[in-house]
Amino acid sequence: MIVKNIISEELLTLPEVHALLDRIREERENEEKELGYELRKAIAHAEMFSRLDPQKSRELANELMKLEKMKPEIAIRIADILPLSNDEIRSIYAKERYTLAEQELKQILELVLKYS
């Protein structure tokens, strides 16, 4: 598939993607169209790894964005993965040029536990 230009771009959590894909699946089923291989695989992946509902995952990402040293991409990744230990959070930040203090790790972990 060749993309000519990007009209808009938005970061979505995996549960939000799951909800969108479910809507697309329903539309295709109503129109009696076949689901393509890639679409079936994307739906299966979203079903397997979505752990929160879309609204809670977005709320978690928004709460994480209020923290210092938080990028939108990392907030979405944390909302998707729902890390339960400091080591898991550190592995998400492994590519960044800075490390998190224990207090920052604790804040992130408290938010994740609040929403999971």
C-alpha positions as CSV (number, residue, x, y, z in Angstrom):
1,M,0.0,0.0,0.0
2,I,1.4,3.4,-1.0
3,V,0.5,6.4,1.1
4,K,0.5,9.6,-0.8
5,N,0.1,12.0,2.1
6,I,-0.8,12.0,5.8
7,I,-4.0,14.0,6.5
8,S,-3.7,13.8,10.3
9,E,-2.0,11.8,13.0
10,E,-3.1,11.0,16.5
11,L,-1.6,8.8,19.2
12,L,-4.1,6.1,20.4
13,T,-3.9,3.6,23.2
14,L,-4.4,-0.1,22.3
15,P,-7.9,-0.2,23.9
16,E,-8.9,2.8,21.7
17,V,-7.5,1.0,18.6
18,H,-9.5,-2.1,19.7
19,A,-12.7,-0.1,19.8
20,L,-12.0,1.4,16.4
21,L,-11.3,-2.0,14.9
22,D,-14.4,-3.5,16.4
23,R,-16.4,-0.7,14.8
24,I,-14.8,-1.4,11.4
25,R,-15.4,-5.1,11.8
26,E,-19.1,-4.5,12.5
27,E,-19.4,-2.1,9.5
28,R,-17.8,-4.7,7.2
29,E,-20.0,-7.5,8.5
30,N,-23.1,-5.3,8.0
31,E,-22.0,-4.7,4.4
32,E,-21.2,-8.4,4.1
33,K,-17.6,-7.6,3.1
34,E,-14.7,-9.9,3.9
35,L,-12.1,-8.9,6.4
36,G,-8.6,-8.8,5.0
37,Y,-5.8,-10.8,6.5
38,E,-4.1,-7.7,8.0
39,L,-7.3,-6.5,9.5
40,R,-8.0,-9.9,11.1
41,K,-4.5,-10.0,12.5
42,A,-4.8,-6.4,13.9
43,I,-8.1,-7.2,15.5
44,A,-6.7,-10.4,17.1
45,H,-3.7,-8.5,18.4
46,A,-5.8,-5.7,19.9
47,E,-8.2,-8.3,21.5
48,M,-5.3,-10.2,23.0
49,F,-3.4,-7.3,24.5
50,S,-6.0,-4.7,25.5
51,R,-6.4,-4.8,29.2
52,L,-8.4,-1.6,30.0
53,D,-11.5,-0.1,28.4
54,P,-10.7,2.8,26.0
55,Q,-11.9,5.6,28.4
56,K,-9.8,4.4,31.3
57,S,-6.7,4.0,29.1
58,R,-7.1,7.5,27.8
59,E,-7.6,8.9,31.3
60,L,-4.4,7.1,32.4
61,A,-2.4,8.5,29.5
62,N,-3.7,12.0,30.3
63,E,-2.8,11.7,34.0
64,L,0.7,10.4,33.0
65,M,1.1,13.4,30.7
66,K,0.9,15.7,33.7
67,L,4.0,14.2,35.1
68,E,7.5,15.7,34.5
69,K,9.7,13.9,32.0
70,M,6.7,12.3,30.3
71,K,6.4,12.3,26.5
72,P,3.1,11.4,24.8
73,E,4.6,8.3,23.2
74,I,5.8,7.0,26.6
75,A,2.5,7.8,28.3
76,I,0.6,5.8,25.6
77,R,3.1,2.9,25.9
78,I,2.7,2.8,29.7
79,A,-1.1,2.9,29.3
80,D,-0.9,-0.1,26.9
81,I,1.6,-2.2,28.8
82,L,0.5,-1.3,32.4
83,P,3.9,-2.0,34.0
84,L,3.7,-3.3,37.6
85,S,7.3,-2.8,38.7
86,N,10.0,-0.2,38.7
87,D,12.1,-2.4,36.4
88,E,9.3,-2.6,33.8
89,I,9.0,1.2,33.9
90,R,12.8,1.6,33.6
91,S,12.8,-0.7,30.5
92,I,10.2,1.6,28.8
93,Y,12.5,4.6,29.5
94,A,15.6,2.7,28.4
95,K,16.0,4.6,25.1
96,E,15.7,8.0,26.8
97,R,18.7,10.1,27.6
98,Y,17.7,10.5,31.3
99,T,16.8,8.1,34.1
100,L,13.9,8.4,36.5
101,A,14.3,9.0,40.2
102,E,12.7,6.6,42.7
103,Q,10.0,9.2,43.4
104,E,9.1,9.6,39.7
105,L,8.9,5.8,39.3
106,K,6.7,5.6,42.4
107,Q,4.3,8.3,40.9
108,I,4.0,6.4,37.6
109,L,3.4,3.1,39.4
110,E,0.8,4.6,41.7
111,L,-1.1,5.9,38.6
112,V,-0.9,2.6,36.8
113,L,-2.2,0.7,39.9
114,K,-5.0,3.2,40.3
115,Y,-6.3,2.5,36.8
116,S,-5.6,-1.2,36.5
